[in-house]
Amino acid sequence: MKYPLVGCGLLLASLAVCLSSFSTAHAKGPTIGEAAPDFKLGIVGQDESLSLGQGTADGPVVVVVLRGFPGYQCPLCSEQVGALVNRASALEKLAKHVILVYPGAPSNLEKHAEDFMGSRTLPSPMILVRDPDMKMVTDYGVRWKAPRETAYPATFVIDKHGIVRWSKISETHAGRTTAQEIIDQLNKL
């Protein structure tokens, strides 16, 4: 090549464009103060479904988006759910439901969700639902479109009118909402 620096410059510019396209795919979620997109998802281990509208009919709802099954059971999801279970009685005083969304490919999602739960049962007000086509996580702007990913870990506090009052979305596997953060936000309703 007659001008090797020009060739290197073009290569670096092309690489920068490619990398910038990866960094623009961020989670956005519904805006605070707007209506949360409705959904109807199957309850894990049951032949019943739960819609957001049903959930908010009697009070505020917390929606916690887990990573589901991106090829393995996420240990950070297990830890987060365990912490929420430990604070279930405090959550129940403030929220009608804490809906845990388990997204993933439809193939074997029910089995993966049951495996995720293991022998534990969820106390009231917690319900585990599955999002087999990832429509809900897409509608909420938290679909993580990368290899071996399903959804960004996210939490939404939604009032009894279906309005998003608070949200937290992590663009990594860590940085999840704590039970105390949720309780603090529910206390503000």
N, C-alpha and C positions, 0 to 999 in steps of 0.2 A: 504494500500500500504506500502511495506517495506521501500521504499526510496522516501518519498514524495517530497524531493527537486529535485530529478531526474525527477519525473513526472511533476513538475512545470516548470523545465528547458525545457523539451521537448515541453510542451504546449507553452511556450514563444517563443521558436525557431520556432514552426509551425506558430504561429501568426505573427512573424517577416517576414517569407517567404510570407505569404498571403498578408501582408501589402506592402511588397516591390513590389509585382506584380501589385498592384494598382498604385504605384508611378512611374513605368516605362512606363506607357501609356501617354507620353507627346506629345503635338503637335509639329510638326517639320516644316511643310510648305516647299514650294519650296525654293531652295537655291538662294541667290542673285547671279545674273549673268547667271542663267540658264533660259531656256525657260519655261514659265508658262504653265501648262497643259491646253489644250483647253477645252472648255465646250460649250454646247448649252442648254440654259435654257429658259423656258417659261416666258414671261413678264406678271406680275400680271395685271389682268383686260383686257388682250388682247389675241387674238388668234395667236400671233406672238412669235417668239423665238429670242434670241440674243446669238450669239456665241462670245467668246473672240476674235477670229480672225476678226469678223465683227467690234467689238468694237475698236480694235487697228489699223484698216485699215487707219484711218485718224489722228491718234495721240495717245498719252499716255492714259492709262485707270487706274482707281483706282477701285479695287475690295474690297468691305467691306463685310465681312461675319458676319451676325447677328446670334443670337441664334435661330431665327425662332420661332416655337411653341413647346416648351418642355412641354406643358400642360397648359401654360398661356402665356400672352403677356408680354415680358420682359420690365420692365420700364427703364432699362439702355440702351436697344436698342432704345427705343423711344427717350430717351434723346440724344443719339448719333446721330440719324437721324435728330432730330430737330436742333442740332448744325451744322450739315452738310448743311441742308436746309438754315440756316441763312447765310452760307458762299458760297452758290451756285454760285453767280456771280463771286467770286474770283476763285472758282474751275473751272468754265466754261472757264476762260481765259487760263487755264493750262492743262486741261484734256478733251479729247473727250467725255468720259463717266465716271460717278461714278456709278458703278454697285453694288447695294445692294442685297446680296444673302440671301434669306429667306429659310432656310432648315427645313425639318420636314417630318414626316410620310405622305405618299400620301393622306391618308384619311382626307378630308376637308382642305387640305393645302391652296388651292386657297382662300377659305372663311376666314381662319385664317389670311392670308396675307392681304386680303382686310380689315378685321377688324383692323389689325395692322395700316393700313394707315388711317382708319377712314375717316373723311371728307377732309383731306388734299390731295393736289395733289403735286407731286414732280416737282420742277422746273428743267429745263435743267441745267446741263448735267446728272441728276440723273435718274436711272432706277431701279425699284424693280423687281427682278426675283425670281422664286421659284425653289428649288432643292428638288423635292418630293422623290427621292430615295436616297438622300444624297451622290450621286456619286461624285459630284463636291467637297464637303467638305472632302470626303474620299481621292480623288485624290490630294487635296491640303494638306493633312496631318493634317487637323484641325477637324476631326470628334471626338467629345467628347463622348466616349462610357461609359457612366455612367447613372444610372437611372435619368429620367427627364432632360436629356441633349441631345443636337443635335450637336452643333459645338462650338469650342472655338471662341470667338470673335477675328477677325483677319482683317488686312488690308494689301493689296499688291498694290504697285505702279508698273505698267507694262508699259514699253516703247512701241513705235509704232512698234517695231520689235518683240514684244511678250516676251521680256526678263524682268525678275523680277529685279527691281532696288532697291526696299526697301520693307521691311515687318515688321509688328509688330503683334505678337500673344500674347493674354492674356490667361493664364491658370486659370483665375478666371472670374467671371462675370464682374468685374470692370477692371480698367487698360486699357481702350480702347483708340484707336487712336483719337486724336483731329483733328479738321479741320485744325488748324494751323500746326500741324505736317505734314499733307498731303500736304498742300500748300508749306511748306518748302522743302519737298522732290521733289515735282513736279518742283520747281524752280531750282533744281540741274540738271534736265535733259537737 
